[in-house]
Amino acid sequence: MIRPRRIAVRVALASLLVTAVAVAIIATGVLDVGRSTFDDLMVRHGASAADSRAMFNSSVGHTFAWALIAAAAVCVVMAVLLAWAVSRSFGRIVEAARRIAAGDYAARVPDVGFEEARAIAGAFNQMAESLEEQERMRRELIANAAHELRTPLTNLQGYLEALRDEVIPPSPETFASLHEEADRLVRLSRSLDMLVAGDAVHPARRADTDLAQAVRSAVDLYQPGFQRAGIELEVEVGARLIVHAHPDHVAQVLGNLLQNALRYTPQGGRARVSAERSGDHALVQVTNTTEGAEALPASDLPRLFERFYRVEKSRDRARGGAGIGLAIVKQLVEGAGGRVGVEAPPGSARFWFSLPAA
């Protein structure tokens, strides 16, 4: 706990020490050198040494003593006022820090006081906002992960109980359903592993990668899926576009974005992939038509790259996965020194990422 009295005493003692040093220097000049000079002048004008010393003490000496007392008093008063101002400003910060430590992430420090205290308060409030946002994301992550695990586990439990009680026969269709639910859990586990692996991206593992070739390879891999869904897929890439990134991570990013376009483009719609150089970066864009003019509301765009976040609040399995794919994209791209983004013009969605060009 910050104690204003202790701070006041320390500041006052420090101020008095500085004042004492300054007074000692001035006293040496005034009382020693000044007195000698005064005595010499008075003797030259016919006064005795005793008279000149008495005159000096009654004038300069007494005045200096009263000035010293006044300076010490002012020093103490200023020290006390400064101590109270400092203790009050930092006391607010300490109290807010304790509230945050107790779980109250809404605690903030008022932006008042002297300039330095306001700067510290601003930095503290920025940290508190970041912690509050991280806590919100942590709670949503736990809730969403629990939901994603609960659905297949509940289905598996229901099937197994029905098989045990011989309510349903052990047919190939039943085992296929069981396998589908188990496979869903495996995919979720692999996606979470990918997020952890994205946190551990190391620059030493990067290499010069032809992004244009990576785009063409990804398109070749997913082209049959677009054809089966009746979606026209256009590709626009140059001959060669070198970036400094991990080749496997580039392939993962492209695969997730193409899967996303395939999943959310309606039958008969169009998707387009392009890669080009933009300044000192390589820019990749994946654009697809959507159902409705506002399939991606503007309020959802800033959160699309959060883990487990999905625009479809009903979590319809036919229209989406676990909501981790775009989070993986963001993690891998930023780990390579790049940036990601999304835009939603009427009737379409455009996801893009950029990587430093070699």
Sequence and secondary structure as in RCSB ss.txt:
>XXXX:A:sequence
MIRPRRIAVRVALASLLVTAVAVAIIATGVLDVGRSTFDDLMVRHGASAADSRAMFNSSVGHTFAWALIAAAAVC
VVMAVLLAWAVSRSFGRIVEAARRIAAGDYAARVPDVGFEEARAIAGAFNQMAESLEEQERMRRELIANAAHELR
TPLTNLQGYLEALRDEVIPPSPETFASLHEEADRLVRLSRSLDMLVAGDAVHPARRADTDLAQAVRSAVDLYQPG
FQRAGIELEVEVGARLIVHAHPDHVAQVLGNLLQNALRYTPQGGRARVSAERSGDHALVQVTNTTEGAEALPASD
LPRLFERFYRVEKSRDRARGGAGIGLAIVKQLVEGAGGRVGVEAPPGSARFWFSLPAA
>XXXX:A:secstr
   HHHHHHHHHHHHHHHHHHHHHHHHIIIIIIIHHHHHHHHHHTT  HHHHHHHHIIIIIHHHHHHHHHHHHHH
HHHHHHHHHHHHHHHHHHHHHHHHHHTT TT    S SSHHHHHHHHHHHHHHHHHHHHHHHHHHHHHHHHHHHH
HHHHHHHHHHHHHHTTSS   HHHHHHHHHHHHHHHHHHHHHHHHHHHHT  GGG EEEEHHHHHHHHHHHHHHH
HHHTT EEEEEE S  EEEE HHHHHHHHHHHHHHHHHHS TT EEEEEEEEETTEEEEEEEEE SSTTSS TTT
GGGTTSTT  S TT  GGG  SS HHHHHHHHHHHTT EEEEE  TTEEEEEEEEEB 
